[in-house]
Amino acid sequence: MQAERLASVRAAADAGGVPLVINARVDVFLSGRGDAPADPVSDAIARGRRYLAAGADCVYPILIKEVGVVGTVVDGIGGPVNATTFPGGPDVAGLTEVGVARVSFAGGVHRAMLAWLRGRLDEIVAGQQPF
């Protein structure tokens, strides 16, 4: 079903002359999903292949926690893969080594900046000069 949607989006963008990049998300590695597949790696690879065939430019299997698994998915999909780096997860160097085409930081940069800002505001409230 998702592949058909992606194909429709690609067709509409192409017909309208819109240079659209489709980064097709695959959520099989999210924890707490009631409908999680028995073999998320095989499922991510199968979905990724279908999404690329439907016109996606990149596949984004989010929240893979081990760089080796990312590499398996990259090899299996055989096209551009976007992966996320996060604390406790694969780092940029590891993702690059396994052939990831695009690295996302997701909300990590936002959370880091909020933590920094909270620290400066706490300093101000405490009567300190934060800068």
Order of alpha helices (4+ residues) and beta strands (2+ residues): alpha-beta-alpha-beta-alpha-beta-alpha-beta-alpha
